[in-house]
Amino acid sequence: MCRKLDVLFINPGSSAKAYQGLATVYSAIEPPTWALLLAESCRSKGFGVAILDCDAEKLSLEQAVQRADGLKPRLIVFVVYGQNPNSGTTSMIGALALAGVLKQSYPEYPICFVGSHTSALPREVLAHGCIDIVLLNEGVYALHNLLRSNLGTDLKSIRGIGYKDKGTSGLENQILTPPEGVVPQGRMDRDLPGYAWDLLPYRDKPLDVYRAHFWHAEFSHDKRTPFAAIYTSLGCNFGCDFCMINIINRVDNGEDMNASHSRGMRFWSPQWVLREMKKLADMGVRTLRLSDEMFFLNKKYYTPILEQIVKEGFGFNMWAYSRIDTVRKDALDLFKKAGVNWLALGVEAGNQLVRQEVSKGSFQEINIRQVCRTISDADINIISNYIFGFPEDTIETMQQTLDLAMELNTEMANMYPCQALPGSPMHAIARKNGWALPDSFEGYAFLSYACQPLPTKYVSASDVLRFRDEAWHTYFTNPAYLGLVEKKFGMTERQNIEDLASIHLKRRLLGD
């Protein structure tokens, strides 16, 4: 007998608008991490689950609606997350488009939203007519209880959700129930027991519809798939103004809550991590992202994981995040032996005062140049992350950031315009001060046509965006950078970079 489908998790597709001409070939297609975690968690409690990955399969709205209806789920959950900090908001583009058509075509299916944008602005999300229920943080326990309910009169007794109720007046009211907790450290392995890899689509072999970031594959199109990404921990101990990562940890319905109020990290056991990695290795995955916000932070957790990876000989090509002030020289050899070939560093700004202002002083005074040399000496590639347009930025300080990027000349550089992402302290500050915010979800996408960064105290939003785009082109057409790519990866890979640099992003704010 077939198990009844209790819940269908949908990963919406928004890449075409979020990435413009980069979406077809260059942008990554990542497995839907939180859909996989929630699906496995619900399945472990006995519920029937399925995943519809519209992004990976490039489904049209009509195809997605047809597929969803064919599965006849009791509940449809749009998992509106993403691996980039802004993805929970930009993924709302595709999520609302699909939810609207689905609700119009089949109003009998209850539609639920969960994700970082939903956790940041639950009432605004719930206000959309196509959405019946929202989960107020990561949603694990609320979802379990929701699936045990009748999805109707029981809603008022379920903690950690928002729903609509028509009172005696006939007017529709938004109800936020008392908060539900997130999965505590002591129950991570039990209540988030793994990833439902078997529910993902594929063409010829598992995970072959997913592709790694271009640089992760050493700028070779042939090395990008199969690809996977996993967490070994959740959350971050820091509270930078520009970051909203911790908003999904919130356990307070207060209107003034932001990510800095919910900082903290939870870890899975090394045994759990290695079990999931072995599954991926057995499926043929060699290109793997460690999605933790701070993998290179707690030696107690990363050392046994890396040592076991070396022992197992998985042969992964991995990348991980690190703050510039948490890199430990004595650990780099172990990272390299385990296959961590790339470290993503949050350099953020070239001016120390600008950087200190947005990081609440949490960055230690360190020599960024020396840190990069130390990593390079360990034969590990660097992805430097830079942000242009912090509140204290001027044209001169943004130029300092670009000058630093050119001097460091790392194997990859991400350059972002500063955004007040929903859930971040900066978003709360922007609302309080009446700063201009994007008028669409697309406006929060760093590479979109409608991208609308914050103005600084001294520079307009359009000038910030123009500076960022020109800085990116300057970096990736720099002969010194192209020479580095050719020397490390090859002539074909250099040509691939030159092809990438020839793509011009159109920007509404710049009059395109």
Steps between C-alpha positions, in 0.01 A plus 500: 500500500636843407560735791271800497686820416474725803721781377653616173805725540546740210827672413391788273694627201609865492840480333407661168408830666760478776799429275402634155732365229713316755219256584531283189861390541689672778291510817503200733198270540510384859302216657215642713669449836213590731241315293723193533540545876130561563396210277727255680390632837132454416563160343674385819176578686299279266362758257489452123717760328610611154712781352429697184810694396375749244837676484705192416246361253431843345126439517252750361218614727257274314727197529558560871128537572424182308770307686384627840137410436598157376652419839184597697677614819317595818727804535730690263802667659702753304852483641623849421862483605828510315871474567568870440390746771255675268350181353211470744373834371585466132347150489169663584487605133436148377327381816219755484456460125453124536295519819264748334433277200473191719248661735295627209498161330461277808380704799444182702874458570619686813814695415769563760819711476819452702837669464715792602284770339191345654665492842606862461162635385233239583204737490599646164539153352173378648321801352533350151168347398654176374665417834305331776765425761852616585760336724667750728858373519672194353166333557603145586276442802218721374492298179488168685204622703333650194510163325348334807210748489189525285648813334187690597348545842818367666717788376442719805663237723820467294791708622735678261266566209301783346161448337188685391174492689166658419353639818135565576516818295597301192827690467816299453738520794865400515578279799855436618507223758752496788856420385628146459862414574768409251665160515737510799860385486423180685240387245662605172586144390159369602256767380697605191624149421636556150432602141235340280742472205290226339211742441696727266462491121780383271563421135743210489646482850431656840557876533592548135245782453689704759817690419775654710605862497716566196813577701448198730546285190820692419317692225442178307147424382582128495562473876182661631273198535396293690502749783368518855507734798457416867507667839698364792363779721225761496522868584774744593633643827539849358249776425624709208263777391480382139421132578164331558619139532384455859145623441376142460602438862251753636276394789334836558212645301593858583480742209846641571686168486794456262773242441735647760252401773523131408871443452644162591623174349379142517704207379426153374729227627804406289345153461186652347707713262716211386196280441350760267833551324535127442155495339612775263831333421316175424275695260805623311519853639849648511421872493359597839420827672518533878223755544564588866524871565803434719651158424853623580416611854468223757793259497307259722255435215695542177808299598333158543298554181805585291711224652234243417467633143874446457471149641205410276667640188180641353693710249273803537581840354348724770467862595414656833448841660733667747525842655833663434564512875429131572748340258738274694831439326550171683175359358555580132696184419212290631250702296705445186548126563124459545432667165403852608652666195322833540441729797246782470615800704275786604740787439193726448672842488848637446456773759533371856267764648226420249537128571495547878184711481287233331648204688434654842873506565520121494780492242837488668778723371690259279721508194270391216792476260686263732191281546465465123870416460471235772203336327670512160815346648284203602398462131140599574318734263321809632161648420503853641161655571465878472204729559469849353266759647512460876337794681837669568638434151612780273630473145848513654442215747336285231809563288709380796299176496562456128869585542529235771325245278739573212800476731392171656417362152337186639382216279141620528327814623130554571393864490163601639312827525387554859139402557279542806387138491173424683583355841835680528568778752564728202147439372359600838715814499392584145132471587540705816684777313277493193777400261391399151461123472434289189140500382519136384664174599709523185644822635681300770676278244860615468525419129147578385378771265298657783782486759465793738775528760499740792641846455776585743519820702708645219429301180176438310363150442560529126862603554553208739365258240702659220816480709437135583442400137805690377711356783396146406594556136830660598592201715406226255666663200818586690802341321653405836185313598463328164866402519440343841207298366699381200797401717292313760222349291587525131447695180151363439395611846641848434294517182192394698556796732536734206172367358333559836635854521348582161145465639351840580240520776218740426397725789179699521658736750772584246256572219540177301 
